[in-house]
């Protein structure tokens, strides 16, 4: 069976992005894979990686380096509705922007939609 190991995010400031998600959600950094152009966080089920923009060239993706718009959505699951409500102001204090305040979805999740400090979309979810 295949599994998702990483979601990698191209970031202007990999250290700042790493610190934002590490400190906000308590994810553990993976020091063994730290490099000048990469940081990684263990989320407990999979990992988030932050690639410096230099990685576009390394991966021969130069022609895609200036693409605009939302290209992915990180979903961070928590254990209760109260935790969703608690994380939102913490995220804002750390530099995030709220796009949609916590709400109950038609598929019975309680979630908030935010942008991280670099404008990447992420949701904080509780599956009811």
DSSP file (Angstrom, degrees, kcal/mol; ACC not computed):
  #  RESIDUE AA STRUCTURE BP1 BP2  ACC     N-H-->O    O-->H-N    N-H-->O    O-->H-N    TCO  KAPPA ALPHA  PHI   PSI    X-CA   Y-CA   Z-CA
    1    1 A X              0   0    0      0, 0.0     2,-0.2     0, 0.0     0, 0.0   0.000 360.0 360.0 360.0 137.6    0.0    0.0    0.0
    2    2 A X        -     0   0    0      2,-0.0     2,-0.3     0, 0.0     0, 0.0  -0.559 360.0-169.1 -83.3 150.5    1.3    3.5   -0.8
    3    3 A X        -     0   0    0     -2,-0.2     2,-0.6     0, 0.0    43,-0.0  -0.953  28.2-107.5-136.5 157.8    1.3    6.2    1.8
    4    4 A X        +     0   0    0     -2,-0.3     3,-0.1     1,-0.2    43,-0.0  -0.758  35.6 172.8 -83.8 122.3    1.9   10.0    1.9
    5    5 A X        +     0   0    0     -2,-0.6    42,-2.0     1,-0.3     2,-0.3   0.865  59.4   5.6 -96.6 -45.9    5.3   10.7    3.4
    6    6 A X  E     -a   47   0A   0     40,-0.2     2,-0.5    42,-0.0    -1,-0.3  -0.965  43.7-154.2-138.3 151.6    5.7   14.5    2.8
    7    7 A X  E     -a   48   0A   0     40,-1.7    42,-2.6    -2,-0.3     2,-0.4  -0.994  30.2-155.5-115.5 119.2    3.9   17.5    1.6
    8    8 A X  E     -a   49   0A   0     -2,-0.5     2,-0.5    40,-0.2    42,-0.2  -0.816   6.6-162.2-101.9 137.3    6.6   19.9    0.4
    9    9 A X  E     -a   50   0A   0     40,-3.1    42,-2.7    -2,-0.4     2,-0.5  -0.965  17.3-134.0-119.0 126.4    6.1   23.7    0.3
   10   10 A X  E     -a   51   0A   0     -2,-0.5     2,-0.4    40,-0.2    42,-0.2  -0.701  37.0-176.1 -76.4 128.1    8.3   26.0   -1.7
   11   11 A X  E     -a   52   0A   0     40,-3.1    42,-0.6    -2,-0.5     3,-0.4  -0.968  39.0-144.9-134.0 143.0    9.0   28.9    0.7
   12   12 A X  S    S+     0   0    0     -2,-0.4     2,-0.5     1,-0.3    41,-0.2   0.878 106.1  26.7 -67.8 -38.4   10.8   32.2    0.5
   13   13 A X     >  -     0   0    0      1,-0.1     4,-2.3    -3,-0.1    -1,-0.3  -0.839  69.3-178.9-129.5  92.7   12.0   31.8    4.1
   14   14 A X  H  > S+     0   0    0     -2,-0.5     4,-2.3    -3,-0.4     5,-0.2   0.841  82.9  52.6 -64.3 -33.8   12.2   28.1    5.0
   15   15 A X  H  > S+     0   0    0      2,-0.2     4,-2.6     1,-0.2    -1,-0.2   0.933 110.1  46.9 -68.9 -44.2   13.3   28.8    8.5
   16   16 A X  H  > S+     0   0    0      2,-0.2     4,-2.5     1,-0.2    -2,-0.2   0.911 114.4  47.4 -63.9 -42.0   10.4   31.2    9.3
   17   17 A X  H  X S+     0   0    0     -4,-2.3     4,-2.1     2,-0.2     5,-0.3   0.917 112.1  50.8 -64.3 -42.6    7.9   28.7    7.8
   18   18 A X  H  X S+     0   0    0     -4,-2.3     4,-2.5    -5,-0.2     5,-0.2   0.933 112.6  45.5 -58.6 -48.5    9.4   25.9    9.7
   19   19 A X  H  X S+     0   0    0     -4,-2.6     4,-2.8     2,-0.2     5,-0.4   0.890 109.0  57.0 -64.9 -40.5    9.2   27.9   13.0
   20   20 A X  H  X S+     0   0    0     -4,-2.5     4,-2.1     1,-0.2     5,-0.2   0.958 116.1  33.6 -56.0 -54.9    5.7   29.0   12.3
   21   21 A X  H  X S+     0   0    0     -4,-2.1     4,-2.0     2,-0.2     6,-0.7   0.867 119.0  53.1 -73.2 -36.2    4.3   25.4   12.0
   22   22 A X  H  X S+     0   0    0     -4,-2.5     4,-1.6    -5,-0.3     5,-0.4   0.959 116.7  36.9 -61.5 -51.4    6.6   23.9   14.5
   23   23 A X  H  < S+     0   0    0     -4,-2.8    -2,-0.2    -5,-0.2    -1,-0.2   0.878 117.6  50.2 -73.0 -37.8    5.8   26.4   17.3
   24   24 A X  H  < S+     0   0    0     -4,-2.1    -1,-0.2    -5,-0.4    -2,-0.2   0.943 127.6  20.4 -66.3 -47.8    2.1   26.7   16.5
   25   25 A X  H  < S-     0   0    0     -4,-2.0    -2,-0.2    -5,-0.2    -1,-0.2   0.484 101.5-117.3-104.7  -4.0    1.2   23.0   16.3
   26   26 A X     <  +     0   0    0     -4,-1.6    -4,-0.2    -5,-0.3    -3,-0.2   0.742  52.5 166.1  75.4  22.2    4.1   21.5   18.3
   27   27 A X        -     0   0    0     -6,-0.7     2,-0.4    -5,-0.4    -1,-0.2  -0.379  36.4-117.3 -68.7 152.1    5.5   19.5   15.4
   28   28 A X  E     -B   42   0A   0     14,-1.5    14,-3.4    -2,-0.1     2,-0.1  -0.771  20.9-127.2 -94.6 131.4    9.0   18.1   15.8
   29   29 A X  E     -B   41   0A   0     -2,-0.4     2,-0.8    12,-0.2    12,-0.2  -0.468  13.7-135.0 -71.3 149.4   11.8   19.2   13.5
   30   30 A X    >   -     0   0    0     10,-2.4     3,-1.6     1,-0.2     4,-0.3  -0.838  21.8-175.1-106.0  91.9   13.7   16.4   11.8
   31   31 A X  G >  S+     0   0    0     -2,-0.8     3,-1.1     1,-0.3    -1,-0.2   0.774  74.0  69.6 -64.1 -26.4   17.3   17.6   12.2
   32   32 A X  G 3  S+     0   0    0      1,-0.3    -1,-0.3    -3,-0.1    -2,-0.0   0.735 105.1  40.4 -64.6 -21.5   18.8   14.8   10.1
   33   33 A X  G <  S+     0   0    0     -3,-1.6    -1,-0.3     7,-0.1    -2,-0.2   0.364  84.2 124.1-110.0   5.2   17.3   16.2    6.9
   34   34 A X    <   +     0   0    0     -3,-1.1     2,-0.3    -4,-0.3     5,-0.2  -0.421  31.9 157.1 -64.6 136.2   18.0   19.9    7.6
   35   35 A X  B >   -C   38   0A   0      3,-2.4     3,-1.1    -2,-0.1    -2,-0.1  -0.910  59.2 -88.2-148.6 175.2   20.0   21.6    4.9
   36   36 A X  T 3  S+     0   0    0     -2,-0.3     3,-0.1     1,-0.2    -2,-0.1   0.752 129.4  31.5 -61.1 -21.4   20.6   25.1    3.6
   37   37 A X  T 3  S+     0   0    0      1,-0.1    15,-2.6    15,-0.1     2,-0.3   0.246 117.9  54.2-120.6  13.7   17.6   24.7    1.2
   38   38 A X  E <   +CD  35  51A   0     -3,-1.1    -3,-2.4    13,-0.2     2,-0.3  -0.995  44.5 178.4-152.5 141.9   15.3   22.4    3.3
   39   39 A X  E     - D   0  50A   0     11,-1.5    11,-3.0    -2,-0.3     2,-0.4  -0.979  16.0-161.8-133.2 146.9   13.6   22.0    6.6
   40   40 A X  E     - D   0  49A   0     -2,-0.3   -10,-2.4   -10,-0.3     2,-0.4  -0.987   5.9-162.4-134.8 144.6   11.3   19.2    7.7
   41   41 A X  E     -BD  29  48A   0      7,-2.8     7,-2.1    -2,-0.4     2,-0.6  -0.980  16.4-138.1-124.8 135.9    8.7   18.7   10.4
   42   42 A X  E     -BD  28  47A   0    -14,-3.4   -14,-1.5    -2,-0.4     5,-0.2  -0.832  15.8-174.5 -90.6 118.7    7.3   15.4   11.6
   43   43 A X        -     0   0    0      3,-2.7     4,-0.2    -2,-0.6    -1,-0.1   0.505  49.7-105.6 -91.9  -4.9    3.5   15.8   12.1
   44   44 A X  S    S+     0   0    0      2,-0.6     3,-0.1   -16,-0.1    -2,-0.1  -0.027 113.6  38.6 105.0 -30.5    3.1   12.4   13.7
   45   45 A X  S    S-     0   0    0      1,-0.4     2,-0.2   -40,-0.0   -41,-0.1   0.627 131.4 -13.8-120.5 -31.0    1.4   10.8   10.6
   46   46 A X  S    S-     0   0    0    -43,-0.0    -3,-2.7    -5,-0.0    -2,-0.6  -0.787  75.3-101.3-152.4-166.3    3.4   12.3    7.8
   47   47 A X  E     -aD   6  42A   0    -42,-2.0   -40,-1.7    -2,-0.2     2,-0.5  -0.923   9.8-142.8-132.1 155.1    5.8   15.2    7.3
   48   48 A X  E     -aD   7  41A   0     -7,-2.1    -7,-2.8    -2,-0.3     2,-0.4  -0.973  21.3-165.5-112.5 130.0    5.8   18.8    6.0
   49   49 A X  E     -aD   8  40A   0    -42,-2.6   -40,-3.1    -2,-0.5     2,-0.6  -0.921   9.5-152.2-115.3 144.3    8.9   19.9    4.2
   50   50 A X  E     -aD   9  39A   0    -11,-3.0   -11,-1.5    -2,-0.4     2,-0.4  -0.960  13.0-163.5-116.8 115.3    9.9   23.5    3.3
   51   51 A X  E     -aD  10  38A   0    -42,-2.7   -40,-3.1    -2,-0.6   -13,-0.2  -0.820  18.0-126.7 -98.8 132.8   12.0   23.9    0.2
   52   52 A X  E >   -a   11   0A   0    -15,-2.6     3,-2.2    -2,-0.4     4,-0.3  -0.350  33.9-104.9 -66.3 158.7   13.9   27.1   -0.5
   53   53 A X  T >> S+     0   0    0    -42,-0.6     3,-1.6     1,-0.3     4,-0.5   0.739 117.4  74.5 -61.8 -21.6   13.3   28.6   -3.9
   54   54 A X  H >> S+     0   0    0      1,-0.3     4,-1.7     2,-0.2     3,-0.5   0.753  81.2  72.6 -59.3 -23.8   16.7   27.3   -5.0
   55   55 A X  H <> S+     0   0    0     -3,-2.2     4,-2.6     1,-0.2    -1,-0.3   0.754  80.9  70.5 -66.8 -23.4   15.0   23.9   -5.1
   56   56 A X  H <4>S+     0   0    0     -3,-1.6     5,-4.1    -4,-0.3     6,-0.5   0.951 105.4  39.7 -55.1 -48.0   13.1   24.9   -8.2
   57   57 A X  H X<5S+     0   0    0     -3,-0.5     3,-1.8    -4,-0.5    -2,-0.2   0.933 113.1  54.6 -67.4 -46.0   16.4   24.8  -10.2
   58   58 A X  H 3<5S+     0   0    0     -4,-1.7    -1,-0.2     1,-0.3    -2,-0.2   0.871 114.3  41.3 -54.4 -40.0   17.7   21.6   -8.3
   59   59 A X  T 3<5S-     0   0    0     -4,-2.6    -1,-0.3    -5,-0.1    -2,-0.2   0.306 115.7-115.2 -92.2   7.9   14.5   19.8   -9.3
   60   60 A X  T < 5S+     0   0    0     -3,-1.8    -3,-0.2    -5,-0.1     3,-0.2   0.885  80.8 125.3  57.5  42.6   14.5   21.3  -12.9
   61   61 A X    > < +     0   0    0     -5,-4.1     3,-2.4    -6,-0.2     4,-0.4   0.073  21.3 125.8-112.6  20.5   11.3   23.1  -12.2
   62   62 A X  G >   +     0   0    0     -6,-0.5     3,-1.7     1,-0.3     4,-0.2   0.857  68.6  57.6 -49.4 -43.6   12.6   26.6  -13.1
   63   63 A X  G 3  S+     0   0    0      1,-0.3    -1,-0.3    -3,-0.2     3,-0.2   0.641 108.3  47.9 -68.0 -11.8    9.9   27.3  -15.6
   64   64 A X  G X  S+     0   0    0     -3,-2.4     3,-1.5     1,-0.1    -1,-0.3   0.368  81.1  99.6-104.9   3.3    7.2   26.8  -12.9
   65   65 A X  T <  S+     0   0    0     -3,-1.7    -1,-0.1    -4,-0.4    -2,-0.1   0.672  82.1  48.3 -69.8 -16.9    8.9   29.0  -10.2
   66   66 A X  T 3  S+     0   0    0     -4,-0.2    -1,-0.3    -3,-0.2    -2,-0.1   0.162  76.3 137.9-109.8  20.3    6.6   32.0  -10.8
   67   67 A X    <   -     0   0    0     -3,-1.5     2,-0.3     1,-0.1     4,-0.1  -0.393  40.5-148.1 -65.8 143.2    3.3   30.2  -10.8
   68   68 A X        +     0   0    0      2,-0.1     2,-0.1    -2,-0.1    -1,-0.1  -0.703  45.4  40.4-111.1 160.5    0.6   32.2   -8.9
   69   69 A X  S    S-     0   0    0     -2,-0.3     2,-0.5     2,-0.0    -2,-0.0  -0.222  96.1 -37.8  98.6 174.8   -2.4   31.1   -6.9
   70   70 A X        +     0   0    0      1,-0.2     3,-0.1    -2,-0.1    -2,-0.1  -0.642  53.2 169.3 -77.2 119.5   -3.2   28.4   -4.4
   71   71 A X        +     0   0    0     -2,-0.5     2,-0.3     1,-0.2    -1,-0.2   0.483  62.8   8.7-112.2  -6.7   -1.5   25.3   -5.4
   72   72 A X        -     0   0    0      2,-0.0    49,-0.5    49,-0.0     2,-0.4  -0.963  59.7-139.2-161.1 170.6   -2.0   23.1   -2.3
   73   73 A X        -     0   0    0     -2,-0.3     2,-0.4    -3,-0.1    49,-0.2  -0.938  13.3-148.2-142.9 115.4   -3.9   23.1    1.0
   74   74 A X  E     -e  122   0B   0     47,-1.8    49,-2.6    -2,-0.4     2,-0.5  -0.685  12.0-159.1 -82.4 136.3   -2.4   21.9    4.2
   75   75 A X  E     -e  123   0B   0     -2,-0.4     2,-0.6    47,-0.2    49,-0.2  -0.974   5.5-169.1-118.9 120.7   -4.9   20.3    6.7
   76   76 A X  E     -e  124   0B   0     47,-2.8    49,-2.9    -2,-0.5     2,-0.3  -0.945  12.1-151.6-110.5 117.8   -3.9   20.1   10.3
   77   77 A X  E     -e  125   0B   0     -2,-0.6     2,-0.2    47,-0.2    49,-0.2  -0.707  13.7-174.2 -92.0 139.5   -6.2   17.9   12.4
   78   78 A X        -     0   0    0     47,-3.0    49,-0.4    -2,-0.3     3,-0.0  -0.722  33.3-110.1-123.9 176.6   -6.8   18.5   16.1
   79   79 A X  S    S+     0   0    0     -2,-0.2     2,-0.3    47,-0.1    47,-0.1   0.502  86.7  12.7 -92.6  -5.0   -8.7   16.7   18.8
   80   80 A X     >  -     0   0    0     45,-0.1     4,-1.5     1,-0.1     5,-0.1  -0.994  69.6-108.8-162.6 162.8  -11.7   19.0   19.5
   81   81 A X  H  > S+     0   0    0     -2,-0.3     4,-2.2     1,-0.2     5,-0.2   0.884 118.6  58.8 -61.3 -38.7  -13.7   21.9   18.4
   82   82 A X  H  > S+     0   0    0      1,-0.2     4,-2.0     2,-0.2    -1,-0.2   0.871 101.8  53.4 -60.6 -37.0  -12.2   23.8   21.3
   83   83 A X  H  > S+     0   0    0      2,-0.2     4,-2.7     1,-0.2    -1,-0.2   0.898 105.5  53.2 -66.6 -38.8   -8.7   23.2   20.0
   84   84 A X  H  X S+     0   0    0     -4,-1.5     4,-1.7     1,-0.2    -2,-0.2   0.963 111.3  46.9 -56.2 -50.1   -9.7   24.7   16.6
   85   85 A X  H  X S+     0   0    0     -4,-2.2     4,-0.8     1,-0.2    -2,-0.2   0.832 113.7  48.5 -61.6 -33.4  -10.9   27.8   18.4
   86   86 A X  H  X S+     0   0    0     -4,-2.0     4,-1.0    -5,-0.2    -1,-0.2   0.864 109.7  50.8 -75.7 -36.6   -7.8   28.0   20.5
   87   87 A X  H  X S+     0   0    0     -4,-2.7     4,-2.9     1,-0.2     5,-0.2   0.826  96.7  68.8 -73.0 -30.9   -5.4   27.6   17.6
   88   88 A X  H  X S+     0   0    0     -4,-1.7     4,-2.3     1,-0.2     5,-0.2   0.945 103.4  40.8 -58.3 -53.4   -6.9   30.3   15.4
   89   89 A X  H  X S+     0   0    0     -4,-0.8     4,-2.4     1,-0.2    -1,-0.2   0.859 114.6  54.0 -65.8 -30.7   -5.8   33.3   17.6
   90   90 A X  H  X S+     0   0    0     -4,-1.0     4,-1.4     2,-0.2    -1,-0.2   0.917 109.2  48.6 -63.8 -42.3   -2.4   31.6   18.2
   91   91 A X  H  <>S+     0   0    0     -4,-2.9     5,-2.8     2,-0.2     4,-0.3   0.917 111.4  49.2 -63.5 -43.3   -1.9   31.4   14.4
   92   92 A X  H ><5S+     0   0    0     -4,-2.3     3,-1.6     1,-0.2    -2,-0.2   0.915 108.9  52.4 -62.8 -43.0   -2.9   35.0   13.9
   93   93 A X  H 3<5S+     0   0    0     -4,-2.4    -1,-0.2     1,-0.3    -2,-0.2   0.796 108.0  53.3 -62.2 -27.9   -0.5   36.1   16.7
   94   94 A X  T 3<5S-     0   0    0     -4,-1.4    -1,-0.3    -3,-0.2    -2,-0.2   0.423 135.2 -84.4 -88.4   0.5    2.2   34.1   14.8
   95   95 A X  T < 5S+     0   0    0     -3,-1.6    -3,-0.2     1,-0.3    -2,-0.1   0.465  83.5 134.3 115.5   2.4    1.5   35.9   11.6
   96   96 A X      < -     0   0    0     -5,-2.8     2,-0.4    -6,-0.1    -1,-0.3  -0.360  45.1-137.6 -80.0 163.8   -1.4   34.0    9.9
   97   97 A X  E     -F  115   0B   0     18,-2.2    18,-2.5    -2,-0.1     2,-0.5  -0.987  15.6-128.4-122.0 131.1   -4.4   35.6    8.4
   98   98 A X  E     +F  114   0B   0     -2,-0.4    16,-0.3    16,-0.2     3,-0.2  -0.677  28.1 172.7 -80.3 126.4   -7.9   34.2    8.9
   99   99 A X  E    S+     0   0B   0     14,-2.9     2,-0.4    -2,-0.5    15,-0.2   0.794  77.2  12.4 -95.8 -43.2   -9.8   33.6    5.7
  100  100 A X  E    S-F  113   0B   0     13,-2.2    13,-2.2     3,-0.0    -1,-0.3  -0.964  80.6-129.5-140.0 120.1  -12.8   31.9    7.2
  101  101 A X  E     -     0   0B   0     -2,-0.4    10,-0.1    11,-0.2    12,-0.1  -0.155  53.5 -66.2 -59.1 160.2  -13.5   31.8   11.0
  102  102 A X  E    S+     0   0B   0     10,-0.1     2,-0.3     8,-0.1    10,-0.2  -0.210  70.7 158.8 -52.9 136.6  -14.2   28.4   12.5
  103  103 A X  E     -F  111   0B   0      8,-2.2     8,-2.6    -3,-0.1     2,-0.5  -0.970  44.2-103.2-154.4 162.4  -17.4   26.9   11.3
  104  104 A X  E     -F  110   0B   0     -2,-0.3     6,-0.2     6,-0.2     2,-0.1  -0.834  38.8-143.7 -94.3 128.1  -19.2   23.5   10.9
  105  105 A X    >   -     0   0    0      4,-3.2     3,-1.5    -2,-0.5    -1,-0.0  -0.346  24.8-109.2 -85.4 167.6  -19.1   22.1    7.4
  106  106 A X  T 3  S+     0   0    0      1,-0.3    -1,-0.1     2,-0.1    -2,-0.0   0.715 120.7  58.0 -67.9 -19.6  -21.8   20.2    5.6
  107  107 A X  T 3  S-     0   0    0      2,-0.1    -1,-0.3     0, 0.0    -2,-0.0   0.152 123.6-104.3 -98.0  19.0  -19.5   17.1    5.9
  108  108 A X  S <  S+     0   0    0     -3,-1.5    20,-1.6     1,-0.2     2,-0.4   0.858  76.6 130.4  65.6  42.9  -19.5   17.5    9.7
  109  109 A X  E     - G   0 127B   0     18,-0.2    -4,-3.2    19,-0.1     2,-0.6  -0.904  50.6-141.0-113.4 151.4  -16.0   18.9   10.3
  110  110 A X  E     +FG 104 126B   0     16,-3.0    16,-2.1    -2,-0.4     2,-0.3  -0.972  42.0 154.4-109.3 122.4  -15.4   22.0   12.4
  111  111 A X  E     -FG 103 125B   0     -8,-2.6    -8,-2.2    -2,-0.6     2,-0.3  -0.963  38.2-148.2-150.3 160.8  -12.7   24.0   10.7
  112  112 A X  E     - G   0 124B   0     12,-1.6    12,-1.9    -2,-0.3     2,-0.5  -0.965  18.3-142.1-127.2 147.9  -11.0   27.4   10.1
  113  113 A X  E     +FG 100 123B   0    -13,-2.2   -14,-2.9    -2,-0.3   -13,-2.2  -0.949  30.5 163.9-114.3 128.7   -9.3   28.5    6.9
  114  114 A X  E     -FG  98 122B   0      8,-3.0     8,-2.5    -2,-0.5     2,-0.4  -0.864  34.8-127.5-136.9 167.4   -6.1   30.6    7.2
  115  115 A X  E     -FG  97 121B   0    -18,-2.5   -18,-2.2    -2,-0.3     6,-0.2  -0.974  27.7-134.0-114.0 135.1   -3.1   31.8    5.3
  116  116 A X    >   -     0   0    0      4,-2.8     3,-2.5    -2,-0.4   -21,-0.1  -0.205  44.2 -81.3 -76.0 178.8    0.3   31.3    6.8
  117  117 A X  T 3  S+     0   0    0      1,-0.3    -1,-0.1   -23,-0.1  -100,-0.0   0.712 133.4  48.3 -59.2 -19.9    2.8   34.2    6.8
  118  118 A X  T 3  S-     0   0    0      2,-0.1    -1,-0.3  -105,-0.0   -22,-0.1   0.351 123.7-101.5 -99.4   5.6    3.8   33.5    3.2
  119  119 A X  S <  S+     0   0    0     -3,-2.5     2,-0.3     1,-0.3    -2,-0.1   0.622  71.6 146.2  88.5  13.3    0.2   33.3    2.0
  120  120 A X        -     0   0    0    -50,-0.1    -4,-2.8     1,-0.1    -1,-0.3  -0.648  49.6-116.9 -82.9 140.9   -0.1   29.5    1.8
  121  121 A X  E     + G   0 115B   0    -49,-0.5   -47,-1.8    -2,-0.3     2,-0.3  -0.566  39.9 165.8 -79.9 136.3   -3.6   28.2    2.6
  122  122 A X  E     -eG  74 114B   0     -8,-2.5    -8,-3.0    -2,-0.3     2,-0.4  -0.991  20.0-150.3-145.1 152.7   -4.0   25.9    5.6
  123  123 A X  E     -eG  75 113B   0    -49,-2.6   -47,-2.8    -2,-0.3     2,-0.5  -0.913   8.3-146.3-119.1 147.5   -7.0   24.6    7.5
  124  124 A X  E     -eG  76 112B   0    -12,-1.9   -12,-1.6    -2,-0.4     2,-0.3  -0.978  33.7-171.2-110.8 120.4   -7.3   23.6   11.2
  125  125 A X  E     -eG  77 111B   0    -49,-2.9   -47,-3.0    -2,-0.5     2,-0.4  -0.848  30.3-171.8-121.7 146.0   -9.8   20.7   11.4
  126  126 A X  E     - G   0 110B   0    -16,-2.1   -16,-3.0    -2,-0.3     2,-0.8  -0.972  23.3-144.7-127.7 120.9  -11.7   18.7   13.9
  127  127 A X  E       G   0 109B   0     -2,-0.4   -18,-0.2   -49,-0.4   -19,-0.1  -0.754 360.0 360.0 -87.1 110.3  -13.6   15.7   12.3
  128  128 A X              0   0    0    -20,-1.6   -19,-0.1    -2,-0.8    -1,-0.1   0.471 360.0 360.0 -78.0 360.0  -16.8   15.4   14.3
